[in-house]
């Protein structure tokens, strides 16, 4: 039986209506895919708490977590991932990539051009339709 992992991702939008995306480094699982930043939910955490903690740890900035956008389960070769994505706003600082290979702010038109991890794709499709 495959391992199951429950993770969260942040759709962080700035004042220019651009969305923050992070490129997974070669050392990470699913290398060289773009993703909405986030990570695993620890025991005793709500998805919102996990998301705020992960963004602080991985990008050295503070966010406020808003409404849920998507809840997707995707079966990869070795693991089954449940990804919950939430809208988020930067509250303090600017994101700095600590573990990721690259980060960028993209428009809704540009976001569909990036090669996202499969679990992120339903959320990408949903937000790219918003104008």
LUMPA-181984 format. One record per residue (C-alpha): residue in three letters; residue number from 1; x, y, z. Coordinates in nm, 4 decimals. Layout:
<sites>
(ALA NUM (X Y Z)) ...
</sites>
This chain:
<sites>
(UNK 1 (0.0000 0.0000 0.0000)) (UNK 2 (0.1292 0.3450 -0.0912)) (UNK 3 (0.2139 0.6012 0.1720)) (UNK 4 (-0.0414 0.8822 0.2003)) (UNK 5 (0.0658 1.2394 0.2673)) (UNK 6 (-0.1569 1.5365 0.3555)) (UNK 7 (-0.0072 1.8699 0.2481)) (UNK 8 (-0.1119 2.2312 0.2078)) (UNK 9 (-0.0202 2.4973 -0.0475)) (UNK 10 (-0.0519 2.8765 -0.0439)) (UNK 11 (-0.1798 3.0802 -0.3368)) (UNK 12 (-0.0147 3.4078 -0.2352)) (UNK 13 (-0.1239 3.7066 -0.4406)) (UNK 14 (0.0363 4.0521 -0.4421)) (UNK 15 (-0.1079 4.3996 -0.5136)) (UNK 16 (-0.0354 4.3554 -0.8865)) (UNK 17 (-0.2569 4.0412 -0.8897)) (UNK 18 (0.0513 3.8253 -0.9444)) (UNK 19 (0.0775 3.4816 -0.7821)) (UNK 20 (0.3860 3.3510 -0.6022)) (UNK 21 (0.5227 3.0222 -0.7407)) (UNK 22 (0.8200 2.8135 -0.6273)) (UNK 23 (1.0349 2.5727 -0.8296)) (UNK 24 (1.1255 2.2513 -0.6470)) (UNK 25 (1.5013 2.1992 -0.6309)) (UNK 26 (1.6798 1.8888 -0.7659)) (UNK 27 (1.7257 1.7669 -0.4047)) (UNK 28 (1.3507 1.7651 -0.3326)) (UNK 29 (1.0962 1.4981 -0.4235)) (UNK 30 (0.9262 1.5882 -0.7536)) (UNK 31 (1.2279 1.7977 -0.8611)) (UNK 32 (1.1977 2.0768 -1.1173)) (UNK 33 (0.8204 2.1121 -1.0878)) (UNK 34 (0.6609 2.4434 -0.9977)) (UNK 35 (0.4261 2.4456 -0.6991)) (UNK 36 (0.2266 2.6598 -0.4653)) (UNK 37 (0.4553 2.6740 -0.1607)) (UNK 38 (0.3592 2.4877 0.1550)) (UNK 39 (0.4212 2.1499 0.3105)) (UNK 40 (0.3082 1.8700 0.5379)) (UNK 41 (0.0513 1.9130 0.8129)) (UNK 42 (0.1996 1.8118 1.1511)) (UNK 43 (-0.0002 1.6255 1.4165)) (UNK 44 (-0.2289 1.8659 1.6029)) (UNK 45 (-0.2148 2.1399 1.3378)) (UNK 46 (-0.5003 2.2730 1.1299)) (UNK 47 (-0.4242 2.3082 0.7569)) (UNK 48 (-0.4157 2.6869 0.8047)) (UNK 49 (-0.1648 2.6639 1.0927)) (UNK 50 (0.0549 2.4245 0.8929)) (UNK 51 (0.0543 2.6582 0.5952)) (UNK 52 (0.1564 2.9629 0.7996)) (UNK 53 (0.4358 2.7623 0.9686)) (UNK 54 (0.5691 2.6144 0.6428)) (UNK 55 (0.5811 2.9531 0.4667)) (UNK 56 (0.7657 3.1006 0.7663)) (UNK 57 (1.0159 2.8103 0.7674)) (UNK 58 (1.0748 2.7854 0.3910)) (UNK 59 (1.0459 3.1513 0.2837)) (UNK 60 (1.1101 3.3624 0.5977)) (UNK 61 (0.7905 3.5634 0.5674)) (UNK 62 (0.4524 3.5756 0.7384)) (UNK 63 (0.1169 3.5139 0.5698)) (UNK 64 (-0.2481 3.5239 0.6647)) (UNK 65 (-0.4456 3.2280 0.5305)) (UNK 66 (-0.7811 3.2832 0.3632)) (UNK 67 (-1.0402 3.0635 0.1934)) (UNK 68 (-0.9758 2.7169 0.0566)) (UNK 69 (-0.9439 2.7071 -0.3232)) (UNK 70 (-0.9018 2.3367 -0.3998)) (UNK 71 (-0.8743 1.9957 -0.2328)) (UNK 72 (-0.7030 1.7446 -0.4627)) (UNK 73 (-0.5829 1.3880 -0.4173)) (UNK 74 (-0.3211 1.2712 -0.6662)) (UNK 75 (-0.1557 0.9310 -0.6872)) (UNK 76 (0.2125 0.9578 -0.7753)) (UNK 77 (0.4369 0.6592 -0.8428)) (UNK 78 (0.5383 0.6104 -0.4778)) (UNK 79 (0.2955 0.8181 -0.2732)) (UNK 80 (-0.0640 0.9422 -0.2634)) (UNK 81 (-0.0799 1.3160 -0.1954)) (UNK 82 (-0.3803 1.5081 -0.0693)) (UNK 83 (-0.3178 1.8771 -0.1370)) (UNK 84 (-0.5375 2.1516 0.0050)) (UNK 85 (-0.4674 2.4951 -0.1439)) (UNK 86 (-0.5662 2.8204 0.0245)) (UNK 87 (-0.5600 3.1849 -0.0736)) (UNK 88 (-0.3049 3.3769 0.1305)) (UNK 89 (-0.1729 3.7308 0.1730)) (UNK 90 (0.1764 3.8423 0.2706)) (UNK 91 (0.1634 4.0099 0.6104)) (UNK 92 (0.5312 4.0614 0.6857)) (UNK 93 (0.8475 4.0381 0.4759)) (UNK 94 (0.9080 3.9213 0.1209)) (UNK 95 (0.9478 3.5496 0.0421)) (UNK 96 (1.3084 3.4303 0.0159)) (UNK 97 (1.3754 3.0832 -0.1284)) (UNK 98 (1.5612 2.8722 0.1290)) (UNK 99 (1.5008 2.5216 -0.0108)) (UNK 100 (1.3579 2.5946 -0.3571)) (UNK 101 (1.5632 2.6412 -0.6745)) (UNK 102 (1.3751 2.9510 -0.7898)) (UNK 103 (1.0684 3.1614 -0.7158)) (UNK 104 (0.8705 3.4066 -0.9234)) (UNK 105 (0.5561 3.6169 -0.9288)) (UNK 106 (0.3407 3.5435 -1.2345)) (UNK 107 (0.0129 3.6659 -1.3794)) (UNK 108 (-0.2909 3.4429 -1.4219)) (UNK 109 (-0.2122 3.4245 -1.7936)) (UNK 110 (0.1509 3.3239 -1.7306)) (UNK 111 (0.0765 3.0661 -1.4609)) (UNK 112 (-0.0577 2.8083 -1.7065)) (UNK 113 (0.2784 2.8167 -1.8924)) (UNK 114 (0.4685 2.6781 -1.5903)) (UNK 115 (0.5205 2.3034 -1.5439)) (UNK 116 (0.3349 2.2480 -1.2153)) (UNK 117 (0.3385 1.9312 -1.0061)) (UNK 118 (0.0289 1.7257 -1.1015)) (UNK 119 (-0.1421 1.7711 -0.7623)) (UNK 120 (-0.1234 2.1511 -0.8067)) (UNK 121 (-0.2773 2.1527 -1.1564)) (UNK 122 (-0.6489 2.1648 -1.0555)) (UNK 123 (-0.5835 2.4761 -0.8430)) (UNK 124 (-0.3776 2.6328 -1.1247)) (UNK 125 (-0.6637 2.5728 -1.3680)) (UNK 126 (-0.9176 2.7174 -1.1257)) (UNK 127 (-0.7296 3.0405 -1.0479)) (UNK 128 (-0.6170 3.0954 -1.4078)) (UNK 129 (-0.9869 3.1329 -1.4989)) (UNK 130 (-1.0366 3.4191 -1.2518)) (UNK 131 (-1.0025 3.7676 -1.3937)) 
</sites>
